[in-house]
Amino acid sequence: MKRQLFFLFIGAAFILLLISVSSFVYLKYKHHSLSKSNFQTLDQFIQQVPQEKLDKAIAVLKEELRKNPNYSEAHVALGILYHKKELLDEALSELKTALTMKPDFINIYQEMYLIYKEKGMEEEASRALASYEKLKEDK
């Protein structure tokens, strides 16, 4: 049951990440500052999940990471859930871990950008955005 929930959550999270990338690209071309409100698709999905389900999903992901600490997608998903719960330092930690495993995973930079903006870390946010744009150009 936990394994099925885990794979269901991971699949849904990555579909939503792909959708949010298109929003990110659109905003880049509009040349204005990004904000969390510009990524309504992902945010709306996560807001629809009841708090107790977020906690359960976090527990399942942590358990999976205990078994397989190199599962980068689980680190990304955990980072997104922590972000939703406003645990920004924990979210950044998970995203940075995933980034060491998959430095070309473009969605990590998008999520990090949003977190850095929320924390008022403009320089780090700019670096995350620049990394995103460079990877986007390279692909």
Beta strands, then each sheet from edge to edge (+ up, - down):
end
